[in-house]
Amino acid sequence: MFLNDMGETAYDLRFRVMGFPVRVHPLFWLLAFLIGGRSTDLQSVILGMAVVFVSVLVHELGHAVAMTQFGRPAQIVLGAFGGYAAEDIGSFMSMGGRRRTPREQLIVSAAGPLAGFGLAVAAALLLTAAKVRLSIHWGFPVPIVGLDVTNSVLRSELALRVLHLFLNLNLFWNVINLFPVYPLDGGHIAKTLLCLKDPWNGQRTALLLSMIVGAGVAVMSVMTQNIFLAILFGSLAFSNWERYQQEGGGRRW
């Protein structure tokens, strides 16, 4: 997920994973708390925040790895509304500044959700191997997977909680990322496909689609009392409306 470049602070956490530089803005921990800290138990709060951190990082690593396959050095930033993998500008310009082809853009956009779904599948397979029964409860915006541990051979409550969190969080995070709302991954995919079909008006159509879907999800989130999603998609719908107004009669992308 990408919203805005998070400015550097003296409190940023910096490290490297798989050779990629990673910077964690302090506001990311607020996001991690809002998503994973819904408990009165301190251990559960810390555990939930850790699962959010790993899940978002793996998602962005998917994007970063895909970028490097096309010769683009990447860096990862985690911030207030998730994170993003960005090309290293210096390396990008030294390579001639060639833009990604539509095919490359589609692969890069899809790589993050695919990495996240991989985590969800891995958690589900481990739970199934431990003879935990999985049940799906349909809801908005994504289904929730419940556990029946009656016959489980995994006796560690902590391990069960971790796997359960990884399963549900990665379903949630990566499904909403595929909504066709720019600049989420689904929005990038929609824009690329629409611009291939109509180079002159594709971007404007993508912004219009983002407005409609974003506003719809925001309204449904209010009705289901999901304040985080209401704020996220409401802000995305508004930012896309502003860009739509700026586009005017449509321009070639």
C-alpha positions in Angstrom: 0.0 0.0 0.0 1.3 3.5 -0.8 -0.2 6.9 0.2 2.5 9.6 0.7 6.2 9.7 1.2 6.7 9.7 5.0 9.3 12.3 5.9 12.3 11.1 7.8 12.5 11.7 11.6 15.1 11.2 14.3 12.9 8.3 15.7 12.8 6.2 12.5 13.8 2.6 12.9 16.3 1.5 10.2 17.5 -1.9 9.2 18.0 -4.1 6.1 16.1 -7.3 5.0 17.3 -9.4 2.1 19.6 -6.5 1.2 16.7 -4.0 1.0 17.0 -0.9 3.2 13.9 -0.5 5.4 12.8 2.6 7.3 9.9 2.5 9.8 8.3 5.8 10.6 7.0 6.2 14.2 3.4 6.6 13.0 3.5 3.0 11.7 3.3 1.8 15.3 0.1 3.6 15.7 -1.3 1.7 12.7 0.0 -1.5 14.1 -1.8 -0.8 17.4 -5.0 0.1 15.7 -5.1 -3.1 13.7 -3.4 -5.6 16.0 -3.8 -4.1 19.5 -7.4 -4.8 20.1 -7.0 -6.4 23.5 -6.7 -5.5 27.2 -3.9 -8.0 27.6 -0.5 -6.5 27.0 1.0 -9.7 25.7 -1.8 -9.9 23.1 -1.3 -6.3 22.1 2.4 -6.7 21.6 1.8 -10.0 19.7 -0.8 -8.4 17.4 1.5 -5.4 16.6 4.4 -7.8 15.8 2.2 -9.8 13.4 1.1 -6.5 11.7 4.7 -5.5 11.4 5.9 -8.8 9.8 2.8 -9.0 7.5 3.2 -5.5 6.1 6.9 -5.9 5.7 6.5 -9.2 3.8 3.9 -7.5 1.6 6.3 -4.7 0.7 9.2 -7.2 0.2 7.0 -8.8 -2.5 7.0 -5.5 -4.3 10.7 -4.8 -3.7 11.7 -8.2 -5.0 9.6 -7.8 -8.2 11.2 -4.4 -8.8 14.7 -5.8 -8.6 13.8 -8.4 -11.3 13.5 -5.5 -13.7 16.8 -3.9 -12.6 15.3 -1.4 -10.2 17.0 -1.2 -6.7 14.3 -0.7 -4.1 13.8 0.6 -0.6 10.9 0.0 1.8 9.2 2.5 4.0 6.5 1.6 6.6 4.3 4.5 7.7 0.9 5.7 9.0 -1.3 3.9 6.4 0.8 0.9 5.7 3.9 1.1 3.6 5.4 1.3 0.2 8.4 0.0 -1.8 10.1 2.7 -3.8 12.8 2.7 -6.4 16.1 4.2 -5.4 16.0 7.5 -7.3 19.8 7.8 -7.8 20.1 4.3 -9.2 17.0 4.8 -11.3 18.4 7.9 -13.0 21.9 6.3 -13.4 20.1 3.5 -15.4 18.6 6.0 -17.8 15.3 6.5 -16.0 13.4 4.0 -18.2 9.8 3.7 -17.0 8.3 0.3 -16.3 6.3 -1.3 -19.1 2.6 -2.1 -18.4 3.5 -5.7 -18.0 6.2 -4.9 -15.5 3.9 -2.6 -13.6 1.2 -5.3 -13.3 3.7 -7.8 -12.0 5.1 -5.3 -9.4 1.6 -4.3 -8.3 0.5 -7.9 -7.8 3.7 -9.1 -6.1 2.9 -7.5 -2.8 -0.6 -9.1 -2.3 0.8 -12.5 -3.6 3.5 -12.4 -0.9 0.9 -11.6 1.7 -1.5 -14.3 0.6 1.5 -16.7 0.7 1.8 -15.9 4.4 -2.0 -16.6 4.9 -1.7 -19.9 3.0 1.3 -21.0 5.1 -0.6 -20.2 8.3 -3.6 -22.2 7.1 -1.5 -25.2 6.1 0.2 -25.3 9.5 -3.1 -25.1 11.3 -4.6 -27.8 9.1 -1.5 -30.0 9.7 -2.1 -29.5 13.5 -5.6 -30.9 13.0 -7.2 -27.5 13.6 -10.6 -27.1 11.9 -11.0 -23.9 9.9 -14.4 -22.2 9.5 -15.2 -19.2 7.4 -17.5 -16.5 8.7 -18.6 -14.1 5.9 -18.4 -10.4 6.7 -17.4 -7.0 5.4 -15.0 -6.3 3.8 -13.4 -9.8 4.0 -14.4 -13.1 5.6 -13.0 -14.0 9.0 -11.5 -17.5 9.6 -12.4 -19.1 12.9 -10.7 -22.0 14.6 -12.0 -25.2 16.2 -9.1 -26.6 18.3 -11.0 -29.6 19.7 -8.8 -32.1 18.0 -5.7 -30.0 17.7 -2.3 -31.6 18.3 -0.8 -28.2 18.8 -1.2 -27.4 22.5 0.5 -24.1 22.6 -2.2 -21.4 22.9 0.4 -18.8 21.9 1.3 -20.6 18.7 -2.4 -21.0 17.8 -3.0 -17.3 18.3 0.0 -16.3 16.2 -1.0 -18.5 13.3 -4.6 -17.4 13.6 -3.5 -13.7 13.5 -1.3 -14.3 10.5 -4.1 -16.0 8.6 -6.8 -13.4 9.2 -4.6 -10.3 9.1 -3.0 -11.3 5.7 -6.4 -12.1 4.3 -7.7 -8.7 5.4 -4.7 -6.6 4.5 -4.2 -8.1 1.0 -7.8 -8.3 0.0 -8.4 -4.6 0.7 -5.2 -3.8 -1.1 -6.7 -5.3 -4.3 -9.7 -3.0 -4.2 -9.5 -0.9 -7.4 -8.8 2.3 -5.4 -5.8 4.3 -6.4 -3.1 4.2 -5.0 -3.7 0.8 -3.5 -2.3 -2.1 -5.4 -5.6 -2.8 -7.0 -5.8 0.8 -8.1 -2.5 0.6 -9.8 -3.6 -2.6 -11.6 -6.9 -1.0 -12.6 -5.1 2.1 -13.9 -2.6 0.1 -15.9 -5.3 -2.0 -17.6 -7.6 1.0 -18.2 -4.7 3.0 -19.7 -3.8 0.1 -22.0 -7.4 0.1 -23.3 -7.7 3.9 -23.5 -4.4 5.8 -23.3 -6.2 9.2 -23.5 -8.8 8.7 -20.8 -7.7 5.7 -18.9 -6.2 7.5 -16.0 -9.3 9.7 -15.6 -11.5 6.6 -15.7 -9.3 4.9 -13.1 -9.7 8.0 -10.8 -13.5 7.9 -11.2 -13.6 4.2 -10.4 -11.4 4.9 -7.3 -13.7 7.6 -6.2 -16.8 5.4 -6.5 -15.4 2.3 -4.9 -13.6 4.3 -2.2 -16.7 6.2 -1.2 -18.7 3.0 -1.2 -16.3 1.1 1.0 -16.1 4.1 3.4 -19.9 4.2 3.7 -20.1 0.5 4.3 -17.3 0.7 6.9 -19.3 3.4 8.8 -22.4 1.1 8.8 -20.3 -1.8 10.1 -18.5 0.5 12.6 -15.1 -0.1 11.2 -13.6 3.3 11.8 -10.1 2.6 10.5 -11.4 1.5 7.1 -13.9 4.4 7.0 -11.1 6.9 7.5 -8.7 5.1 5.1 -11.2 4.8 2.2 -12.8 8.1 2.9 -9.5 9.9 2.5 -8.6 7.9 -0.6 -12.0 8.7 -2.2 -11.4 12.4 -1.5 -7.8 12.4 -2.8 -9.0 10.7 -6.0 -11.8 13.3 -6.3 -9.2 16.1 -6.1 -7.0 14.4 -8.8 -10.0 13.8 -11.0 -10.8 17.5 -10.9 -7.3 18.3 -11.8 -7.3 15.9 -14.8 -10.0 18.0 -16.6 -10.6 16.6 -20.0 -8.3 13.6 -19.7 -4.6 13.3 -20.7 -2.4 10.5 -22.0 -0.8 8.5 -19.2 
